[in-house]
Amino acid sequence: MAGFCATLVLPALDHRFVCSAVPAHLSIAGDILLLLSFLFFIVVFKENTYVASTIQVEEGQKVVSTGLYACLRHPL
């Protein structure tokens, strides 16, 4: 959770105090890519409640073949 908060707070502090030589447009592009990756994970977790970084078979688990799983078998 601290890492997540840092990804949101540190770019703002960098912009405010000009700590690095990274142009603003690159920082904004990076923030947009980060936001898109979080949205991607939210979609995957919403589609499959059994999602995990390691595949395990559990009782009552069903095969998901909709959403992102229609294109990729294991999007994580």
N, CA, C and O atoms as a Maestro MAE file, in Angstrom:
{
 s_m_m2io_version
 :::
 2.0.0
}

f_m_ct {
 s_m_title
 :::
 protein
 m_atom[304] {
  # First column is atom index #
  i_m_mmod_type
  r_m_x_coord
  r_m_y_coord
  r_m_z_coord
  i_m_residue_number
  s_m_chain_name
  s_m_pdb_residue_name
  s_m_pdb_atom_name
  i_m_atomic_number
  :::
  1 25 0.822 -1.193 0.000 1 A "MET " " N  " 7
  2 3 0.000 0.000 0.000 1 A "MET " " CA " 6
  3 2 0.867 1.258 0.000 1 A "MET " " C  " 6
  4 15 0.520 2.259 -0.626 1 A "MET " " O  " 8
  5 25 1.988 1.198 0.703 2 A "ALA " " N  " 7
  6 3 2.885 2.355 0.733 2 A "ALA " " CA " 6
  7 2 3.461 2.622 -0.654 2 A "ALA " " C  " 6
  8 15 3.613 3.778 -1.051 2 A "ALA " " O  " 8
  9 25 3.781 1.562 -1.392 3 A "GLY " " N  " 7
  10 3 4.298 1.732 -2.755 3 A "GLY " " CA " 6
  11 2 3.266 2.364 -3.669 3 A "GLY " " C  " 6
  12 15 3.601 3.214 -4.494 3 A "GLY " " O  " 8
  13 25 2.004 1.953 -3.527 4 A "PHE " " N  " 7
  14 3 0.937 2.539 -4.325 4 A "PHE " " CA " 6
  15 2 0.797 4.026 -4.031 4 A "PHE " " C  " 6
  16 15 0.687 4.838 -4.950 4 A "PHE " " O  " 8
  17 25 0.799 4.380 -2.757 5 A "CYS " " N  " 7
  18 3 0.692 5.791 -2.376 5 A "CYS " " CA " 6
  19 2 1.888 6.592 -2.893 5 A "CYS " " C  " 6
  20 15 1.739 7.737 -3.320 5 A "CYS " " O  " 8
  21 25 3.063 5.986 -2.851 6 A "ALA " " N  " 7
  22 3 4.260 6.673 -3.328 6 A "ALA " " CA " 6
  23 2 4.185 6.963 -4.820 6 A "ALA " " C  " 6
  24 15 4.667 8.001 -5.273 6 A "ALA " " O  " 8
  25 25 3.577 6.043 -5.602 7 A "THR " " N  " 7
  26 3 3.475 6.287 -7.045 7 A "THR " " CA " 6
  27 2 2.554 7.450 -7.359 7 A "THR " " C  " 6
  28 15 2.639 8.032 -8.441 7 A "THR " " O  " 8
  29 25 1.679 7.795 -6.433 8 A "LEU " " N  " 7
  30 3 0.801 8.941 -6.643 8 A "LEU " " CA " 6
  31 2 1.379 10.236 -6.064 8 A "LEU " " C  " 6
  32 15 1.191 11.312 -6.633 8 A "LEU " " O  " 8
  33 25 2.071 10.130 -4.947 9 A "VAL " " N  " 7
  34 3 2.556 11.322 -4.254 9 A "VAL " " CA " 6
  35 2 3.893 11.821 -4.806 9 A "VAL " " C  " 6
  36 15 4.068 13.027 -4.979 9 A "VAL " " O  " 8
  37 25 4.827 10.932 -5.082 10 A "LEU " " N  " 7
  38 3 6.163 11.353 -5.508 10 A "LEU " " CA " 6
  39 2 6.185 12.160 -6.810 10 A "LEU " " C  " 6
  40 15 6.923 13.142 -6.876 10 A "LEU " " O  " 8
  41 25 5.424 11.807 -7.844 11 A "PRO " " N  " 7
  42 3 5.426 12.651 -9.038 11 A "PRO " " CA " 6
  43 2 4.920 14.072 -8.759 11 A "PRO " " C  " 6
  44 15 5.423 15.037 -9.333 11 A "PRO " " O  " 8
  45 25 3.928 14.193 -7.878 12 A "ALA " " N  " 7
  46 3 3.424 15.523 -7.534 12 A "ALA " " CA " 6
  47 2 4.481 16.334 -6.789 12 A "ALA " " C  " 6
  48 15 4.649 17.525 -7.052 12 A "ALA " " O  " 8
  49 25 5.189 15.695 -5.866 13 A "LEU " " N  " 7
  50 3 6.259 16.391 -5.146 13 A "LEU " " CA " 6
  51 2 7.402 16.763 -6.077 13 A "LEU " " C  " 6
  52 15 7.988 17.839 -5.954 13 A "LEU " " O  " 8
  53 25 7.716 15.872 -7.007 14 A "ASP " " N  " 7
  54 3 8.762 16.156 -7.982 14 A "ASP " " CA " 6
  55 2 8.390 17.366 -8.837 14 A "ASP " " C  " 6
  56 15 9.233 18.221 -9.113 14 A "ASP " " O  " 8
  57 25 7.142 17.434 -9.248 15 A "HIS " " N  " 7
  58 3 6.696 18.570 -10.056 15 A "HIS " " CA " 6
  59 2 6.733 19.866 -9.241 15 A "HIS " " C  " 6
  60 15 7.123 20.919 -9.747 15 A "HIS " " O  " 8
  61 25 6.323 19.773 -7.973 16 A "ARG " " N  " 7
  62 3 6.271 20.973 -7.122 16 A "ARG " " CA " 6
  63 2 7.653 21.514 -6.797 16 A "ARG " " C  " 6
  64 15 7.865 22.726 -6.837 16 A "ARG " " O  " 8
  65 25 8.599 20.632 -6.474 17 A "PHE " " N  " 7
  66 3 9.913 21.071 -6.031 17 A "PHE " " CA " 6
  67 2 10.997 20.923 -7.101 17 A "PHE " " C  " 6
  68 15 12.158 21.236 -6.839 17 A "PHE " " O  " 8
  69 25 10.648 20.459 -8.281 18 A "VAL " " N  " 7
  70 3 11.550 20.277 -9.424 18 A "VAL " " CA " 6
  71 2 12.828 19.554 -8.980 18 A "VAL " " C  " 6
  72 15 13.928 20.103 -9.050 18 A "VAL " " O  " 8
  73 25 12.655 18.317 -8.525 19 A "CYS " " N  " 7
  74 3 13.784 17.524 -8.035 19 A "CYS " " CA " 6
  75 2 14.520 16.791 -9.144 19 A "CYS " " C  " 6
  76 15 15.672 16.400 -8.956 19 A "CYS " " O  " 8
  77 25 13.887 16.596 -10.293 20 A "SER " " N  " 7
  78 3 14.538 15.840 -11.361 20 A "SER " " CA " 6
  79 2 14.460 16.600 -12.677 20 A "SER " " C  " 6
  80 15 13.773 17.614 -12.797 20 A "SER " " O  " 8
  81 25 15.181 16.083 -13.651 21 A "ALA " " N  " 7
  82 3 15.222 16.719 -14.968 21 A "ALA " " CA " 6
  83 2 14.228 16.085 -15.930 21 A "ALA " " C  " 6
  84 15 14.319 16.304 -17.138 21 A "ALA " " O  " 8
  85 25 13.287 15.309 -15.422 22 A "VAL " " N  " 7
  86 3 12.288 14.660 -16.272 22 A "VAL " " CA " 6
  87 2 11.269 15.705 -16.713 22 A "VAL " " C  " 6
  88 15 10.675 16.384 -15.876 22 A "VAL " " O  " 8
  89 25 11.064 15.837 -18.028 23 A "PRO " " N  " 7
  90 3 10.074 16.811 -18.509 23 A "PRO " " CA " 6
  91 2 8.664 16.463 -18.024 23 A "PRO " " C  " 6
  92 15 8.351 15.294 -17.798 23 A "PRO " " O  " 8
  93 25 7.838 17.462 -17.869 24 A "ALA " " N  " 7
  94 3 6.490 17.281 -17.339 24 A "ALA " " CA " 6
  95 2 5.661 16.344 -18.213 24 A "ALA " " C  " 6
  96 15 4.891 15.535 -17.697 24 A "ALA " " O  " 8
  97 25 5.814 16.448 -19.535 25 A "HIS " " N  " 7
  98 3 4.994 15.607 -20.408 25 A "HIS " " CA " 6
  99 2 5.339 14.119 -20.255 25 A "HIS " " C  " 6
  100 15 4.460 13.271 -20.406 25 A "HIS " " O  " 8
  101 25 6.585 13.794 -19.964 26 A "LEU " " N  " 7
  102 3 6.956 12.398 -19.721 26 A "LEU " " CA " 6
  103 2 6.408 11.904 -18.382 26 A "LEU " " C  " 6
  104 15 6.002 10.749 -18.253 26 A "LEU " " O  " 8
  105 25 6.402 12.778 -17.410 27 A "SER " " N  " 7
  106 3 5.848 12.421 -16.107 27 A "SER " " CA " 6
  107 2 4.343 12.177 -16.217 27 A "SER " " C  " 6
  108 15 3.821 11.239 -15.615 27 A "SER " " O  " 8
  109 25 3.658 13.002 -16.970 28 A "ILE " " N  " 7
  110 3 2.220 12.838 -17.167 28 A "ILE " " CA " 6
  111 2 1.939 11.557 -17.947 28 A "ILE " " C  " 6
  112 15 1.001 10.829 -17.622 28 A "ILE " " O  " 8
  113 25 2.745 11.275 -18.978 29 A "ALA " " N  " 7
  114 3 2.577 10.043 -19.754 29 A "ALA " " CA " 6
  115 2 2.773 8.818 -18.859 29 A "ALA " " C  " 6
  116 15 2.022 7.848 -18.967 29 A "ALA " " O  " 8
  117 25 3.758 8.853 -17.990 30 A "GLY " " N  " 7
  118 3 3.989 7.755 -17.053 30 A "GLY " " CA " 6
  119 2 2.832 7.575 -16.094 30 A "GLY " " C  " 6
  120 15 2.450 6.445 -15.787 30 A "GLY " " O  " 8
  121 25 2.263 8.683 -15.613 31 A "ASP " " N  " 7
  122 3 1.107 8.599 -14.715 31 A "ASP " " CA " 6
  123 2 -0.102 7.996 -15.429 31 A "ASP " " C  " 6
  124 15 -0.853 7.221 -14.837 31 A "ASP " " O  " 8
  125 25 -0.288 8.351 -16.690 32 A "ILE " " N  " 7
  126 3 -1.401 7.802 -17.469 32 A "ILE " " CA " 6
  127 2 -1.212 6.302 -17.674 32 A "ILE " " C  " 6
  128 15 -2.169 5.539 -17.543 32 A "ILE " " O  " 8
  129 25 -0.002 5.871 -17.990 33 A "LEU " " N  " 7
  130 3 0.274 4.440 -18.153 33 A "LEU " " CA " 6
  131 2 0.056 3.679 -16.843 33 A "LEU " " C  " 6
  132 15 -0.461 2.562 -16.850 33 A "LEU " " O  " 8
  133 25 0.444 4.274 -15.744 34 A "LEU " " N  " 7
  134 3 0.227 3.655 -14.433 34 A "LEU " " CA " 6
  135 2 -1.261 3.508 -14.149 34 A "LEU " " C  " 6
  136 15 -1.704 2.460 -13.678 34 A "LEU " " O  " 8
  137 25 -2.031 4.546 -14.432 35 A "LEU " " N  " 7
  138 3 -3.471 4.496 -14.237 35 A "LEU " " CA " 6
  139 2 -4.106 3.416 -15.113 35 A "LEU " " C  " 6
  140 15 -4.976 2.678 -14.650 35 A "LEU " " O  " 8
  141 25 -3.680 3.320 -16.370 36 A "LEU " " N  " 7
  142 3 -4.208 2.297 -17.267 36 A "LEU " " CA " 6
  143 2 -3.885 0.892 -16.774 36 A "LEU " " C  " 6
  144 15 -4.707 -0.016 -16.906 36 A "LEU " " O  " 8
  145 25 -2.692 0.705 -16.205 37 A "SER " " N  " 7
  146 3 -2.340 -0.621 -15.686 37 A "SER " " CA " 6
  147 2 -3.207 -0.986 -14.483 37 A "SER " " C  " 6
  148 15 -3.600 -2.143 -14.336 37 A "SER " " O  " 8
  149 25 -3.512 -0.008 -13.617 38 A "PHE " " N  " 7
  150 3 -4.398 -0.271 -12.489 38 A "PHE " " CA " 6
  151 2 -5.805 -0.607 -12.975 38 A "PHE " " C  " 6
  152 15 -6.453 -1.496 -12.423 38 A "PHE " " O  " 8
  153 25 -6.282 0.090 -13.998 39 A "LEU " " N  " 7
  154 3 -7.596 -0.206 -14.561 39 A "LEU " " CA " 6
  155 2 -7.626 -1.606 -15.167 39 A "LEU " " C  " 6
  156 15 -8.630 -2.310 -15.056 39 A "LEU " " O  " 8
  157 25 -6.534 -2.011 -15.806 40 A "PHE " " N  " 7
  158 3 -6.418 -3.349 -16.375 40 A "PHE " " CA " 6
  159 2 -6.569 -4.399 -15.275 40 A "PHE " " C  " 6
  160 15 -7.305 -5.370 -15.449 40 A "PHE " " O  " 8
  161 25 -5.892 -4.220 -14.164 41 A "PHE " " N  " 7
  162 3 -5.988 -5.172 -13.058 41 A "PHE " " CA " 6
  163 2 -7.393 -5.201 -12.454 41 A "PHE " " C  " 6
  164 15 -7.884 -6.264 -12.077 41 A "PHE " " O  " 8
  165 25 -8.035 -4.043 -12.362 42 A "ILE " " N  " 7
  166 3 -9.400 -3.997 -11.831 42 A "ILE " " CA " 6
  167 2 -10.346 -4.798 -12.724 42 A "ILE " " C  " 6
  168 15 -11.195 -5.540 -12.230 42 A "ILE " " O  " 8
  169 25 -10.195 -4.644 -14.046 43 A "VAL " " N  " 7
  170 3 -11.042 -5.390 -14.980 43 A "VAL " " CA " 6
  171 2 -10.809 -6.890 -14.825 43 A "VAL " " C  " 6
  172 15 -11.763 -7.667 -14.812 43 A "VAL " " O  " 8
  173 25 -9.560 -7.297 -14.708 44 A "VAL " " N  " 7
  174 3 -9.245 -8.722 -14.558 44 A "VAL " " CA " 6
  175 2 -9.811 -9.263 -13.253 44 A "VAL " " C  " 6
  176 15 -10.410 -10.339 -13.246 44 A "VAL " " O  " 8
  177 25 -9.638 -8.545 -12.149 45 A "PHE " " N  " 7
  178 3 -10.160 -9.015 -10.862 45 A "PHE " " CA " 6
  179 2 -11.682 -9.065 -10.857 45 A "PHE " " C  " 6
  180 15 -12.272 -9.935 -10.216 45 A "PHE " " O  " 8
  181 25 -12.319 -8.142 -11.563 46 A "LYS " " N  " 7
  182 3 -13.775 -8.129 -11.628 46 A "LYS " " CA " 6
  183 2 -14.298 -9.299 -12.460 46 A "LYS " " C  " 6
  184 15 -15.333 -9.881 -12.137 46 A "LYS " " O  " 8
  185 25 -13.583 -9.641 -13.526 47 A "GLU " " N  " 7
  186 3 -13.992 -10.718 -14.421 47 A "GLU " " CA " 6
  187 2 -13.828 -12.093 -13.777 47 A "GLU " " C  " 6
  188 15 -14.671 -12.970 -13.965 47 A "GLU " " O  " 8
  189 25 -12.762 -12.281 -13.028 48 A "ASN " " N  " 7
  190 3 -12.456 -13.593 -12.463 48 A "ASN " " CA " 6
  191 2 -12.137 -13.437 -10.981 48 A "ASN " " C  " 6
  192 15 -11.103 -12.872 -10.622 48 A "ASN " " O  " 8
  193 25 -13.012 -13.930 -10.132 49 A "THR " " N  " 7
  194 3 -12.806 -13.787 -8.687 49 A "THR " " CA " 6
  195 2 -11.738 -14.737 -8.150 49 A "THR " " C  " 6
  196 15 -11.297 -14.579 -7.012 49 A "THR " " O  " 8
  197 25 -11.314 -15.720 -8.947 50 A "TYR " " N  " 7
  198 3 -10.277 -16.661 -8.526 50 A "TYR " " CA " 6
  199 2 -8.892 -16.231 -9.009 50 A "TYR " " C  " 6
  200 15 -7.942 -17.006 -8.887 50 A "TYR " " O  " 8
  201 25 -8.751 -15.043 -9.541 51 A "VAL " " N  " 7
  202 3 -7.496 -14.623 -10.158 51 A "VAL " " CA " 6
  203 2 -6.367 -14.561 -9.124 51 A "VAL " " C  " 6
  204 15 -6.557 -14.122 -7.989 51 A "VAL " " O  " 8
  205 25 -5.198 -15.011 -9.551 52 A "ALA " " N  " 7
  206 3 -3.997 -14.972 -8.719 52 A "ALA " " CA " 6
  207 2 -2.789 -15.047 -9.646 52 A "ALA " " C  " 6
  208 15 -2.926 -15.414 -10.813 52 A "ALA " " O  " 8
  209 25 -1.629 -14.709 -9.146 53 A "SER " " N  " 7
  210 3 -0.421 -14.767 -9.977 53 A "SER " " CA " 6
  211 2 0.018 -16.202 -10.221 53 A "SER " " C  " 6
  212 15 0.742 -16.470 -11.180 53 A "SER " " O  " 8
  213 25 -0.406 -17.129 -9.372 54 A "THR " " N  " 7
  214 3 -0.149 -18.557 -9.599 54 A "THR " " CA " 6
  215 2 -1.488 -19.251 -9.795 54 A "THR " " C  " 6
  216 15 -2.463 -18.954 -9.104 54 A "THR " " O  " 8
  217 25 -1.523 -20.163 -10.727 55 A "ILE " " N  " 7
  218 3 -2.767 -20.845 -11.059 55 A "ILE " " CA " 6
  219 2 -2.990 -21.996 -10.087 55 A "ILE " " C  " 6
  220 15 -2.120 -22.848 -9.908 55 A "ILE " " O  " 8
  221 25 -4.170 -22.013 -9.459 56 A "GLN " " N  " 7
  222 3 -4.558 -23.088 -8.553 56 A "GLN " " CA " 6
  223 2 -5.978 -23.517 -8.898 56 A "GLN " " C  " 6
  224 15 -6.809 -22.692 -9.276 56 A "GLN " " O  " 8
  225 25 -6.245 -24.787 -8.768 57 A "VAL " " N  " 7
  226 3 -7.591 -25.306 -9.002 57 A "VAL " " CA " 6
  227 2 -8.292 -25.414 -7.662 57 A "VAL " " C  " 6
  228 15 -7.778 -26.027 -6.727 57 A "VAL " " O  " 8
  229 25 -9.481 -24.810 -7.576 58 A "GLU " " N  " 7
  230 3 -10.265 -24.853 -6.346 58 A "GLU " " CA " 6
  231 2 -11.649 -25.395 -6.649 58 A "GLU " " C  " 6
  232 15 -12.126 -25.325 -7.782 58 A "GLU " " O  " 8
  233 25 -12.276 -25.928 -5.636 59 A "GLU " " N  " 7
  234 3 -13.628 -26.465 -5.801 59 A "GLU " " CA " 6
  235 2 -14.603 -25.335 -6.135 59 A "GLU " " C  " 6
  236 15 -14.577 -24.269 -5.519 59 A "GLU " " O  " 8
  237 25 -15.455 -25.592 -7.115 60 A "GLY " " N  " 7
  238 3 -16.446 -24.590 -7.510 60 A "GLY " " CA " 6
  239 2 -15.919 -23.579 -8.518 60 A "GLY " " C  " 6
  240 15 -16.660 -22.700 -8.958 60 A "GLY " " O  " 8
  241 25 -14.679 -23.693 -8.879 61 A "GLN " " N  " 7
  242 3 -14.066 -22.753 -9.823 61 A "GLN " " CA " 6
  243 2 -14.559 -23.079 -11.230 61 A "GLN " " C  " 6
  244 15 -14.670 -24.248 -11.600 61 A "GLN " " O  " 8
  245 25 -14.853 -22.040 -12.012 62 A "LYS " " N  " 7
  246 3 -15.312 -22.253 -13.381 62 A "LYS " " CA " 6
  247 2 -14.336 -21.601 -14.359 62 A "LYS " " C  " 6
  248 15 -13.561 -20.718 -13.989 62 A "LYS " " O  " 8
  249 25 -14.387 -22.043 -15.589 63 A "VAL " " N  " 7
  250 3 -13.524 -21.492 -16.635 63 A "VAL " " CA " 6
  251 2 -14.130 -20.183 -17.117 63 A "VAL " " C  " 6
  252 15 -15.291 -20.146 -17.525 63 A "VAL " " O  " 8
  253 25 -13.356 -19.117 -17.073 64 A "VAL " " N  " 7
  254 3 -13.807 -17.810 -17.527 64 A "VAL " " CA " 6
  255 2 -13.295 -17.606 -18.940 64 A "VAL " " C  " 6
  256 15 -12.093 -17.716 -19.186 64 A "VAL " " O  " 8
  257 25 -14.188 -17.311 -19.868 65 A "SER " " N  " 7
  258 3 -13.786 -17.117 -21.262 65 A "SER " " CA " 6
  259 2 -14.364 -15.832 -21.843 65 A "SER " " C  " 6
  260 15 -14.505 -15.716 -23.060 65 A "SER " " O  " 8
  261 25 -14.699 -14.874 -20.996 66 A "THR " " N  " 7
  262 3 -15.228 -13.591 -21.452 66 A "THR " " CA " 6
  263 2 -14.263 -12.477 -21.078 66 A "THR " " C  " 6
  264 15 -13.299 -12.712 -20.350 66 A "THR " " O  " 8
  265 25 -14.507 -11.288 -21.558 67 A "GLY " " N  " 7
  266 3 -13.659 -10.135 -21.245 67 A "GLY " " CA " 6
  267 2 -12.243 -10.335 -21.750 67 A "GLY " " C  " 6
  268 15 -12.039 -10.779 -22.880 67 A "GLY " " O  " 8
  269 25 -11.264 -10.009 -20.916 68 A "LEU " " N  " 7
  270 3 -9.864 -10.168 -21.303 68 A "LEU " " CA " 6
  271 2 -9.474 -11.625 -21.480 68 A "LEU " " C  " 6
  272 15 -8.530 -11.941 -22.205 68 A "LEU " " O  " 8
  273 25 -10.209 -12.514 -20.811 69 A "TYR " " N  " 7
  274 3 -9.913 -13.938 -20.921 69 A "TYR " " CA " 6
  275 2 -10.307 -14.510 -22.275 69 A "TYR " " C  " 6
  276 15 -9.913 -15.629 -22.602 69 A "TYR " " O  " 8
  277 25 -11.080 -13.768 -23.073 70 A "ALA " " N  " 7
  278 3 -11.397 -14.222 -24.433 70 A "ALA " " CA " 6
  279 2 -10.159 -14.113 -25.319 70 A "ALA " " C  " 6
  280 15 -10.036 -14.843 -26.302 70 A "ALA " " O  " 8
  281 25 -9.241 -13.209 -24.980 71 A "CYS " " N  " 7
  282 3 -8.014 -13.018 -25.772 71 A "CYS " " CA " 6
  283 2 -6.816 -13.747 -25.167 71 A "CYS " " C  " 6
  284 15 -6.010 -14.330 -25.891 71 A "CYS " " O  " 8
  285 25 -6.703 -13.713 -23.846 72 A "LEU " " N  " 7
  286 3 -5.575 -14.307 -23.139 72 A "LEU " " CA " 6
  287 2 -6.089 -15.281 -22.079 72 A "LEU " " C  " 6
  288 15 -7.102 -15.014 -21.433 72 A "LEU " " O  " 8
  289 25 -5.421 -16.369 -21.905 73 A "ARG " " N  " 7
  290 3 -5.878 -17.335 -20.911 73 A "ARG " " CA " 6
  291 2 -5.579 -16.872 -19.488 73 A "ARG " " C  " 6
  292 15 -6.390 -17.085 -18.586 73 A "ARG " " O  " 8
  293 25 -4.450 -16.256 -19.281 74 A "HIS " " N  " 7
  294 3 -4.059 -15.809 -17.940 74 A "HIS " " CA " 6
  295 2 -3.445 -14.408 -18.059 74 A "HIS " " C  " 6
  296 15 -2.222 -14.283 -18.128 74 A "HIS " " O  " 8
  297 25 -4.271 -13.349 -18.083 75 A "PRO " " N  " 7
  298 3 -3.775 -12.002 -18.344 75 A "PRO " " CA " 6
  299 2 -2.773 -11.446 -17.333 75 A "PRO " " C  " 6
  300 15 -2.063 -10.489 -17.643 75 A "PRO " " O  " 8
  301 25 -2.701 -12.017 -16.141 76 A "LEU " " N  " 7
  302 3 -1.716 -11.509 -15.188 76 A "LEU " " CA " 6
  303 2 -0.353 -12.015 -15.550 76 A "LEU " " C  " 6
  304 15 0.624 -11.701 -14.869 76 A "LEU " " O  " 8
  :::
 }
 m_bond[303] {
  # First column is bond index #
  i_m_from
  i_m_to
  i_m_order
  :::
  1 1 2 1
  2 2 3 1
  3 3 4 2
  4 3 5 1
  5 5 6 1
  6 6 7 1
  7 7 8 2
  8 7 9 1
  9 9 10 1
  10 10 11 1
  11 11 12 2
  12 11 13 1
  13 13 14 1
  14 14 15 1
  15 15 16 2
  16 15 17 1
  17 17 18 1
  18 18 19 1
  19 19 20 2
  20 19 21 1
  21 21 22 1
  22 22 23 1
  23 23 24 2
  24 23 25 1
  25 25 26 1
  26 26 27 1
  27 27 28 2
  28 27 29 1
  29 29 30 1
  30 30 31 1
  31 31 32 2
  32 31 33 1
  33 33 34 1
  34 34 35 1
  35 35 36 2
  36 35 37 1
  37 37 38 1
  38 38 39 1
  39 39 40 2
  40 39 41 1
  41 41 42 1
  42 42 43 1
  43 43 44 2
  44 43 45 1
  45 45 46 1
  46 46 47 1
  47 47 48 2
  48 47 49 1
  49 49 50 1
  50 50 51 1
  51 51 52 2
  52 51 53 1
  53 53 54 1
  54 54 55 1
  55 55 56 2
  56 55 57 1
  57 57 58 1
  58 58 59 1
  59 59 60 2
  60 59 61 1
  61 61 62 1
  62 62 63 1
  63 63 64 2
  64 63 65 1
  65 65 66 1
  66 66 67 1
  67 67 68 2
  68 67 69 1
  69 69 70 1
  70 70 71 1
  71 71 72 2
  72 71 73 1
  73 73 74 1
  74 74 75 1
  75 75 76 2
  76 75 77 1
  77 77 78 1
  78 78 79 1
  79 79 80 2
  80 79 81 1
  81 81 82 1
  82 82 83 1
  83 83 84 2
  84 83 85 1
  85 85 86 1
  86 86 87 1
  87 87 88 2
  88 87 89 1
  89 89 90 1
  90 90 91 1
  91 91 92 2
  92 91 93 1
  93 93 94 1
  94 94 95 1
  95 95 96 2
  96 95 97 1
  97 97 98 1
  98 98 99 1
  99 99 100 2
  100 99 101 1
  101 101 102 1
  102 102 103 1
  103 103 104 2
  104 103 105 1
  105 105 106 1
  106 106 107 1
  107 107 108 2
  108 107 109 1
  109 109 110 1
  110 110 111 1
  111 111 112 2
  112 111 113 1
  113 113 114 1
  114 114 115 1
  115 115 116 2
  116 115 117 1
  117 117 118 1
  118 118 119 1
  119 119 120 2
  120 119 121 1
  121 121 122 1
  122 122 123 1
  123 123 124 2
  124 123 125 1
  125 125 126 1
  126 126 127 1
  127 127 128 2
  128 127 129 1
  129 129 130 1
  130 130 131 1
  131 131 132 2
  132 131 133 1
  133 133 134 1
  134 134 135 1
  135 135 136 2
  136 135 137 1
  137 137 138 1
  138 138 139 1
  139 139 140 2
  140 139 141 1
  141 141 142 1
  142 142 143 1
  143 143 144 2
  144 143 145 1
  145 145 146 1
  146 146 147 1
  147 147 148 2
  148 147 149 1
  149 149 150 1
  150 150 151 1
  151 151 152 2
  152 151 153 1
  153 153 154 1
  154 154 155 1
  155 155 156 2
  156 155 157 1
  157 157 158 1
  158 158 159 1
  159 159 160 2
  160 159 161 1
  161 161 162 1
  162 162 163 1
  163 163 164 2
  164 163 165 1
  165 165 166 1
  166 166 167 1
  167 167 168 2
  168 167 169 1
  169 169 170 1
  170 170 171 1
  171 171 172 2
  172 171 173 1
  173 173 174 1
  174 174 175 1
  175 175 176 2
  176 175 177 1
  177 177 178 1
  178 178 179 1
  179 179 180 2
  180 179 181 1
  181 181 182 1
  182 182 183 1
  183 183 184 2
  184 183 185 1
  185 185 186 1
  186 186 187 1
  187 187 188 2
  188 187 189 1
  189 189 190 1
  190 190 191 1
  191 191 192 2
  192 191 193 1
  193 193 194 1
  194 194 195 1
  195 195 196 2
  196 195 197 1
  197 197 198 1
  198 198 199 1
  199 199 200 2
  200 199 201 1
  201 201 202 1
  202 202 203 1
  203 203 204 2
  204 203 205 1
  205 205 206 1
  206 206 207 1
  207 207 208 2
  208 207 209 1
  209 209 210 1
  210 210 211 1
  211 211 212 2
  212 211 213 1
  213 213 214 1
  214 214 215 1
  215 215 216 2
  216 215 217 1
  217 217 218 1
  218 218 219 1
  219 219 220 2
  220 219 221 1
  221 221 222 1
  222 222 223 1
  223 223 224 2
  224 223 225 1
  225 225 226 1
  226 226 227 1
  227 227 228 2
  228 227 229 1
  229 229 230 1
  230 230 231 1
  231 231 232 2
  232 231 233 1
  233 233 234 1
  234 234 235 1
  235 235 236 2
  236 235 237 1
  237 237 238 1
  238 238 239 1
  239 239 240 2
  240 239 241 1
  241 241 242 1
  242 242 243 1
  243 243 244 2
  244 243 245 1
  245 245 246 1
  246 246 247 1
  247 247 248 2
  248 247 249 1
  249 249 250 1
  250 250 251 1
  251 251 252 2
  252 251 253 1
  253 253 254 1
  254 254 255 1
  255 255 256 2
  256 255 257 1
  257 257 258 1
  258 258 259 1
  259 259 260 2
  260 259 261 1
  261 261 262 1
  262 262 263 1
  263 263 264 2
  264 263 265 1
  265 265 266 1
  266 266 267 1
  267 267 268 2
  268 267 269 1
  269 269 270 1
  270 270 271 1
  271 271 272 2
  272 271 273 1
  273 273 274 1
  274 274 275 1
  275 275 276 2
  276 275 277 1
  277 277 278 1
  278 278 279 1
  279 279 280 2
  280 279 281 1
  281 281 282 1
  282 282 283 1
  283 283 284 2
  284 283 285 1
  285 285 286 1
  286 286 287 1
  287 287 288 2
  288 287 289 1
  289 289 290 1
  290 290 291 1
  291 291 292 2
  292 291 293 1
  293 293 294 1
  294 294 295 1
  295 295 296 2
  296 295 297 1
  297 297 298 1
  298 298 299 1
  299 299 300 2
  300 299 301 1
  301 301 302 1
  302 302 303 1
  303 303 304 2
  :::
 }
}
